[in-house]
Amino acid sequence: MNALKRTEIGVCGLIIVFCLAIIWETRSLPPGHFEPLGSGPFPMAIAGLVFVLCIAAIVIAVFRDDTGREAPDRATRSAFFFVAMVLIYAAVFSFRAVDFGILTTFFLFFTIGGLERFQRKLLPWIVVVSLVVGMGTSLVFTRFLYVDLPTWF
């Protein structure tokens, strides 16, 4: 098994452990009073979906023929960059000091831009995707699903 497969399986295994911790912790959340879904089912469903996708990624990695391929240095740096961005996003989000939509928009812009090395030809698309997904998820979560998120509007 080459380094690329070991890295891919290891990262998926780490994400699976994180998903299981989320599922375990959300079992004890009280039912929602104003949210139609309640506070527990949504994070459970997301963690369950990510868990299933990680299992699929592990199965694909195990059965994929990667003879002669090694993990490129750029992919390793990109993985560390992405993990760092997620940790920064989670830390800022936990303080509830910034609007969810704005924070998510900036997170997406810097993450996608950083992974694509802020290529000039992709910047307009990165801005559009970041704005639509960041503000769109904020709108859906707060206006339709009634999730209590830090918002300024």
C-alpha positions in Angstrom: 0.0 0.0 0.0 1.5 3.3 -1.1 1.6 6.6 0.8 -1.3 8.0 -1.1 -3.7 5.2 -0.1 -2.5 5.2 3.5 -3.0 9.0 3.7 -6.5 8.8 2.2 -7.6 5.9 4.4 -6.1 7.6 7.5 -7.9 10.9 6.8 -11.2 9.1 6.2 -10.7 7.1 9.4 -10.1 10.3 11.4 -13.2 11.9 9.9 -15.2 8.7 10.7 -14.1 9.0 14.4 -15.1 12.7 14.4 -18.5 11.8 12.9 -19.1 9.1 15.4 -18.3 11.6 18.2 -20.9 14.0 16.7 -23.5 11.3 16.5 -22.9 10.3 20.1 -23.0 13.8 21.4 -26.1 14.8 19.5 -28.1 12.0 21.0 -28.5 13.9 24.2 -29.7 17.2 22.6 -33.1 18.2 23.8 -35.9 18.4 21.3 -36.4 21.7 19.6 -39.2 24.0 20.6 -39.3 26.2 17.5 -37.3 24.2 15.0 -39.3 21.8 12.9 -36.5 19.2 12.9 -35.3 19.8 16.5 -31.7 20.4 17.4 -30.4 16.9 17.1 -31.5 15.2 13.9 -29.8 17.7 11.5 -26.2 17.3 12.8 -26.9 13.6 13.1 -28.0 13.3 9.5 -25.0 15.4 8.3 -22.5 13.3 10.3 -24.2 10.1 9.1 -23.9 11.2 5.5 -20.2 12.1 5.9 -19.7 8.8 7.6 -21.2 6.9 4.7 -19.2 8.9 2.2 -16.0 8.2 4.1 -16.7 4.5 4.1 -17.2 4.6 0.3 -13.9 6.5 -0.1 -12.1 3.9 1.9 -13.6 1.1 -0.1 -12.6 2.9 -3.4 -9.1 3.5 -2.1 -8.6 -0.1 -1.0 -9.6 -1.5 -4.4 -8.1 1.2 -6.6 -4.8 0.3 -8.4 -2.3 3.0 -7.6 0.9 1.2 -8.5 3.7 3.7 -9.0 1.7 6.7 -7.7 2.9 8.5 -4.7 1.2 11.3 -2.7 2.2 14.6 -4.3 3.6 17.3 -2.1 1.0 19.8 -3.2 -1.9 17.5 -2.2 -0.4 17.1 1.3 0.0 20.9 1.7 -3.6 21.4 0.4 -4.9 18.9 3.0 -3.2 20.6 5.8 -4.4 24.0 4.5 -8.0 22.8 4.4 -7.8 21.3 7.9 -6.4 24.6 9.2 -9.2 26.6 7.5 -11.9 24.3 9.0 -10.4 24.7 12.5 -10.2 28.5 12.1 -13.8 28.5 10.9 -15.0 26.4 13.8 -13.1 28.5 16.3 -14.5 31.8 15.0 -18.0 30.2 14.7 -17.9 29.0 18.3 -17.6 32.5 19.6 -20.7 33.6 17.7 -19.1 37.0 17.1 -19.6 37.0 13.3 -22.7 36.5 11.2 -23.0 32.9 9.9 -23.5 33.9 6.3 -20.6 36.3 6.3 -18.3 33.9 8.1 -19.2 31.1 5.7 -18.8 33.3 2.7 -15.3 34.3 3.8 -14.4 30.7 4.7 -15.5 29.4 1.3 -13.7 32.3 -0.6 -10.4 31.7 1.2 -10.6 28.0 1.2 -11.5 27.6 -2.4 -9.2 30.4 -3.4 -6.3 28.9 -1.5 -6.8 25.5 -2.9 -6.9 26.9 -6.4 -4.0 29.2 -5.6 -6.1 32.3 -6.3 -5.9 31.9 -10.0 -7.0 35.2 -11.7 -9.3 33.4 -14.1 -11.1 31.5 -11.4 -11.6 34.5 -8.9 -15.0 35.6 -10.3 -16.4 32.1 -10.0 -14.9 31.7 -6.5 -16.6 34.9 -5.4 -19.9 33.9 -6.9 -19.9 30.4 -5.4 -18.8 31.8 -2.0 -21.5 34.4 -2.0 -24.3 32.1 -3.2 -23.5 29.2 -0.9 -22.5 31.3 2.1 -25.5 33.6 2.1 -27.8 31.0 0.7 -27.2 28.5 3.5 -27.6 31.3 6.0 -31.0 32.1 4.5 -32.1 28.5 4.3 -31.0 27.7 7.9 -32.5 30.8 9.5 -35.6 31.5 7.5 -36.8 28.0 6.5 -35.3 25.5 9.0 -35.4 27.9 11.9 -31.9 27.0 13.1 -30.5 29.4 15.7 -27.4 30.8 14.1 -25.5 33.9 14.8 -26.9 36.5 12.4 -26.9 40.2 12.0 -30.1 40.6 10.1 
